[in-house]
Amino acid sequence: MNYHHLAVGIGWVAVALTVWGTFAQYRRVLRQGIEGVSFPTWLLFAYMSCFWISYGVDQRSAVIILGSALVLPVQVGVIVHLGSRRSWGAVSQVTLYSLLVCVAPVLFWGWSAGVVGAGVTMVITRGPQLLELIRTPDASGVSVSMWVMSSAALLCWVVYYQNAQLWAAFTSVLCACAASIAIAVLAWQRQQRVLVRSASGALVP
């Protein structure tokens, strides 16, 4: 097996991890309710999936297409559950943002520009969680396993895009992967500190 076939296989692993991670979040919404779940964020996720599907069609890549096509129904399912939180103002803002950052660059400068916009969006959606972890030592509500899975999936996409020489996608996903890894590491460190303090307190008579 040469590197090309290995990278394509890793691309399919990326698809599996992406679907698994998205479905896990969907199950979490079903079990724990919609408290703390953002309608605009999930609408943006759905728009980004549509963008990546279109990009995959342009690149004639089944891996890219299925990587988003398989999670889009799950994202729509979350959006449906968040229907009570729907705001037409939020819908219009998210739609306008997606058109300006992803669609318009494609129309004016080509797919690489749109992919860079999608990459910026991927980093932005991780920004609030990263900033919160930097500002506060409390990481009790952060799922380290979820962010590790996200990081692993993105790392697999990085390998796939590098092999396909899709450098705009490679750079965009690499930046998002770095942000996810930073979140996973910071959350793990803070949760470990809490465990150490709790254990120390339990040992003190």
Secondary structure, 3 states (H helix, E strand, C coil): CCHHHHHHHHHHHHHHHHHHHHHHHHHHHHHHCCCCCCHHHHHHHHHHHHHHHHHHHHHCCHHHHHHHHCCHHHHHHHHHHCHHHCCHHHHHHHHHHHHHHHHHHHHHHCHHHHHHHHHHHHHHHHHHHHHHHHHCCCCCCCCHHHHHHHHHHHHHHHHHHHHHCCHHHHHHHHHHHHHHHHHHHHHHHHHHHHHHHHHHHHHCC
